[in-house]
Amino acid sequence: MTGKNSRARLGRGSIAVTLAVVVPAAGVHLWLNTNLFGREDVCGGLVSTDSAQAVFAESGRLSDRDGLNDSPSDQLDFTCTVESSSFLLGSETEYMRISGGRERGDFPFSEYGRWPSPATVSFFSGGATGAVGSDHGWVLLPGACTTQDGPAVIEGYAPEDSDPVELARLLTEVANNTAERGGCAAETPLTASDTLDSSPEPRQVQEGTVCGLAGLEFPGPKAQGRANATETVQDSTGPTWSCEVADYATYAVTQEPRIVAGIRSSPRFTEQPRVAGLQVSGFDPRHVVADCAGTPTYFSMEVHQGYTSALEKPGTPNSRDLYGNFVDVVGKRFGCSTATS
């Protein structure tokens, strides 16, 4: 019996020693490599760590580095970087930059290079209005947040290939929190979509059509340009349509009410020369809003290096004719009548 008791005490002692080592080690792991028992929010309370963690590909300890960098004159104007770090072998620190600010209302379509091409993102509207791509997205704040300086927008840069649905949810949550902070929240909070349309893939420009539309002019020299050109068409059932002919031009049309309202309330929105027989207002002759069967409809065309380089080549249409053709052909899909009134 004495031997058995000794072995039992030795076994319990070994277990106790093992637990004394394993339990603290597990606690250290949870503390260093996950956000368990960590902060519930960062960036001055605008970003919940649970929502941020869902965007990052791997688990880690979340922090906001230098905290919230905001403007004393506008509570909707801020930047903040969320960091996910881990001490696990092979893991890398990931970063997500989130900001709020005011933009000209047609920012998703007019600032080529800064914002994702409208032909490559997934737009959503209804509970919230925005768009997300593989690593970049935006959400509009409620209309009450719009001022004479334009609509307020939440923008986010996430690690490449982040889940777009989770990024949309995070940015929508930040938009609600920012609106609360700024005293312009809607009665019903913004809600993100549970699903998003998949981003379209580039394809060869087909003979006889551009962006899948018969009658739309090719934005370059017809013979040599079209032969190797590719196009990406955002042609979902929503209120926004866009097509990018690689290296030549990007077209966009939207009837999304929140976006159009932000456009019309932005500075320097004024009457412009008629386009394809339509009376229009906008920021310049290639970024305008027309009335299409009673629905305000925005048209945008951005030309790229391939087009400007080809202007002297035979068969390349000038920008005025190219834009007029675009409004005429694509406008028919949105109920626009080009009859001169």
N, C-alpha and C positions, 0 to 999 in steps of 0.2 A: 504494500500500500504506500509505503514511504516513497518508493521509486516512482509510482504512478503520480503521486501528488507533486513530486519534484518536477516530473516531466510536464505536468499540467501547468505548474507555476512558470516553468521555462517557456512553454508555448504562449501563455498569456503575456508573459514579459516580452516575447518576440513580437507579438501582435501590437502591444502597446508601443514598442520602439518603432515599428513600421508605421503605425498611425501617426506617431509623433513627427515622423519625417514626411509622410505622404500628405497629411492634411494641410500643413503649412505650405508644402510645395504646390498643392492644388489651389490653395488660396492665392499664392503668388502668381500662378498661371492665370487664374481668373482676373486678377487685378492688372496684370501686364498685357494680356493678350485678348481680353474681351472687355465689354463695357459694363459687365455685371457689377452692381453696387457703385457704378459711376454716376455721372451727372445725368439728369433727366432732360436737360436742354442746354443749348449753347447759343452763342451770338445774341446775348442779351435777352434770352427767352424766345427768340423768333424761330429757332430750329430745334425740334425735338430730336434727341439722340436716337430714339427708336426708328424714326423715319429716315434719318441720315444713314444709320447702319444698314437699312434695307437697300440703300443705293450702292454702298460699297460692296465690292465682290467678296471680300474676306472680312472676318470679324477682327476687331481691334479696339484699342482704347481710344475714345473720342475726346477731342479737345478743340478749342477754337483759337489756339495759338495766341494772337494778340488781342482777341476779343472783337467786339463790334466797333467798327469805325464808321460813325454816323455823322450827319450834318446837323449843326445846331439850328439851321434855318428851315429844315424840312425833315420831318421824322420818317418820311418814306424813302429817304436817300441814305444808303448805307452800303458797306461791303463787309464781308466776313469770310474767313477761310476755316473750314472744318477739316480736321486732320484725324486720320485713323492709323494708329501705329501699333505694331506688335513686335515682340522679341522672338517669335518663333522663327526657326531656321528657314531661310528662303523667302520670308515675307518682306514686303516693301511697304513703306509708308505711303498712304494714298491721301490725296487732297481733293477737296470740293470747294469751289469758290461760289458764294451766293451773294447777290447784290440786289439792291432796289434803287430805282431812279425813274426819271421821266424821259420819255422818248417822243420823237415825232410819231404820230399815230401809225404811219405805214412802215415803221422800222423793220418788220420782218421781210419786207419786199424791196426796200430802197437802199439798204446799206450792205451791198454785196461784199462779202469777205469777213465782216464782223459777225453777222448772224448766219446761221445755217441757211443754205439755199432752200427756199420754200418748196422746191421740187423734191427735196430729199428728206423732209421731216414728216412727222405724223401730227396733223392738226387735230385739236379737239375743241368742242364748244358745247354749250348747254349749261351744265353745272359750273364749269369754269371754262375760260377761253385761253388757249395757249397752243404751244407746239413743242415737241421734243425730238431730238435726233439721237445719235449714238452717244454723245457726250456733252450736249449743249441743249438748253431748253429755256422757255420763258412762259410766264403766266401773267395775264392782266389783272390788276387790282380792280375792285368794284368801281363802277362809274362815278360814285360819290368822291372818289379819290382824285378824279381828273380835275385839273385847274387850267387856267389860261396858258400854262406852260406845257400842257399836254397830258396824256394819260400816264399813270404810274405802272411800272412793270417790275416783276421779279425775274431775275435772270440767274441761271445756274450753269456752271461748268462742272461736270462730274468726270470720274475716270472713264476712259474710253470703253465702249461696249457695256456701259451700265444698263440695268434694266430700265427701259424707257417708261414703263408704267409706274415703277417706284419713283423715278425722277419726277414724273408729272404729279404724283401724290405729294411728294416732298415740297415742290415749288408751290402747289396749291395751298398746302398747309402754311407755308411761310407767307403767302399772299394774305391769307386770313389773319394771321398774327400781326402782320405789318399794318393791315387796315385797322385792326383794333388799336394798335399803338398810335396810329395817326388820326383816330377818331372818325374814320370814314367807312367803317364796316357796313356791309349790307345786312338787312334784316335776316336773310337766309344765308348762311355761310357758303362759300364756293365749295364745290365738290368735284373731285377729279374723276375721270372716266376709269372704269374697271378694265377696259380693253382699249387698244389703239390699233388703227390701221397700220399694217406693216409698211415700212419705207419701200418705195419702188426701186427697181433695179434699172441701170442704164440699158439701152437697147439701140440697135442700128436705126438710123432715120430711114424710113421706108420710101420707096419711089412713089411719087404722087401725093404724099402727105408729109406734114411736119407736125410733130406732137400728136400724131394720130388724127389730124384734122385735114380734110381735103380743103384746098383753097388757101391755107395758111402759107405765106411766103417763107422761103428758107432765108435765114438771116446771114447771108454771105453769098459768095459766088456760086451760082446754081450748079455749074458743071463739076468743078473740082472739089468744092466744099462739101457737097452732100455725100460724095462717094465714101468718105471715111468718117462721117459725123455720127455721133451718138446723142441720144436724147433721154432724159429722165422725166417721166410724167407723173405728177401727183394728181390722180384722177379719181379720188374717193367720192362717196356719195354726199359728202359734206358741202358746206357753202364756199369752200376755197378750192380753186384749181390752179395748178402751176406746171410749167414745163421749162426745163433747162436744156437748151441745145449746147452741148459742151463746147466751151471756148468761144461761142458766138453770142448767145443772148439767153436771158431768163425772163419768162413771162409769168404774170400772176394776175388772178382775178379773185375777188372775194366779195361776198354779200353777208359775211358774218357781222351781225348787228353791233357787237361790242367793238370789233376792230374798226368798222366804218365810222362809228360814233367818235372813237378816239382820233381818227384821221380828220374828221370834219371840225373837231374842236382844237386842233393843233395850230400853233402860230404859223402865219404866212399861207394859210389855206385860202385861196381866192379864185376868182373866175379865171379860166384859161381859154385859149382859142378852141373852137369846135374841133371835135375829132370824129371822123367818119359820119358827119352830119349830126352828131350829138352835142348838146349843150353840156359843158362840163366845168367843174371847179377842181382845183388841186394845188399842188406845190410847184409844178412846172408842166410843160406839155406832155411829158411821158409818165406822170404820176397823178392820175385824175379820178374823180368820182362822177359818174353819170347816173341818170334816172332810168332804170330799166323796168318798164311795166310797173312803176310805182315803188321799186326797190332800189335804194342807193347801192351802186355797184362800183367798186374800185378796180382800176386797171393800172398795171405797172409793167414797164419794160426796161430791163437793164441790159445794155450791150457790153460785150467783153472784147478782149484783145483781138481775137480772131476776126470779129466783125470790123473793128476800126482799121485793122491792117488790110482788109479786103475792099475798102471803100473805092479804091481806084480800079478794081478789077471788073471786067465785064459781067453784067448780070447781078451785081450787088445792089439791092435797093437802098435809097437814102433813108435815114432814120425816120423822117416824117411819114413817108409812104409805108415803111415797115410797121410803124406803130398804128397808123390808120387801118392797115390791113388786119392787124392783130385784133383791134377793137371791133372791127366789122365782123370778122369770122368767129371769134370766140364769144363776142357779145351776143350773138344769136342763141347761144346755148343758155344764156342768162336772161332771155326775154327782152333784149335791147332792140329797139327799132331804130334804124339808121336813117329814117326819113327826116329830112330837114323840116324843123318846125319854125 
